[in-house]
Amino acid sequence: MKCYCDISHGGDGKMNTPYTYHLYICEFYLDELEDYSYEEFKRDYEKMEEEKKSADEIFDHFAGMHTQK
């Protein structure tokens, strides 16, 4: 299955899409949340990376946001 960043879905193509935008839209589907913008996600994601959170911790945090909101 192709992600929404793919040109065939009207995106800019995976090579032209920032990784954080891909995560926000295609991996975590956070665009479905009304009160959580891409800018907020990017800030939160970068902070977690700076704090040296593991990939599993980051995934669990953002995947769990659908049930928290």
C-alpha positions as CSV (number, residue, x, y, z in Angstrom):
1,M,0.0,0.0,0.0
2,K,1.3,3.4,-0.9
3,C,1.4,6.2,1.6
4,Y,-0.2,9.6,1.2
5,C,3.1,11.2,0.4
6,D,3.3,9.2,-2.8
7,I,2.8,11.1,-6.0
8,S,0.0,8.7,-7.0
9,H,-2.0,10.0,-4.0
10,G,-1.3,13.7,-4.9
11,G,1.7,14.1,-2.6
12,D,5.0,15.5,-3.4
13,G,6.7,12.1,-3.5
14,K,8.6,10.4,-0.7
15,M,11.9,12.0,-1.7
16,N,10.4,15.5,-1.5
17,T,8.5,15.1,1.7
18,P,10.0,15.8,5.1
19,Y,10.2,12.7,7.3
20,T,8.3,14.4,10.1
21,Y,5.4,15.2,7.7
22,H,5.4,11.6,6.6
23,L,5.2,10.4,10.2
24,Y,2.4,12.9,11.0
25,I,0.2,12.0,8.0
26,C,1.1,8.4,7.0
27,E,2.4,6.6,10.1
28,F,0.5,8.1,13.0
29,Y,-2.6,9.6,11.2
30,L,-2.4,12.6,13.5
31,D,-4.0,14.8,10.9
32,E,-7.2,13.2,11.9
33,L,-7.0,14.8,15.3
34,E,-8.7,18.2,15.4
35,D,-6.6,19.9,18.0
36,Y,-3.1,18.8,17.0
37,S,-1.3,20.5,14.2
38,Y,1.7,19.4,12.2
39,E,3.8,22.2,13.8
40,E,2.9,20.9,17.3
41,F,3.8,17.4,16.3
42,K,7.1,18.5,14.8
43,R,8.1,20.4,18.0
44,D,7.1,17.4,20.2
45,Y,8.9,14.9,17.9
46,E,12.1,16.9,17.8
47,K,12.0,17.3,21.6
48,M,11.6,13.6,22.1
49,E,14.6,13.0,19.8
50,E,16.7,15.5,21.8
51,E,15.7,13.6,24.9
52,K,17.1,10.4,23.2
53,K,13.7,8.6,23.5
54,S,13.8,5.2,21.8
55,A,11.8,4.6,18.6
56,D,9.4,2.4,20.6
57,E,8.8,5.1,23.1
58,I,8.2,7.7,20.4
59,F,5.8,5.3,18.5
60,D,3.9,4.4,21.7
61,H,3.5,8.1,22.6
62,F,2.1,9.2,19.2
63,A,0.1,6.1,18.4
64,G,-1.6,6.5,21.8
65,M,-2.7,10.0,21.0
66,H,-5.9,8.7,19.2
67,T,-7.2,7.3,22.4
68,Q,-6.1,10.2,24.6
69,K,-7.9,12.9,22.6
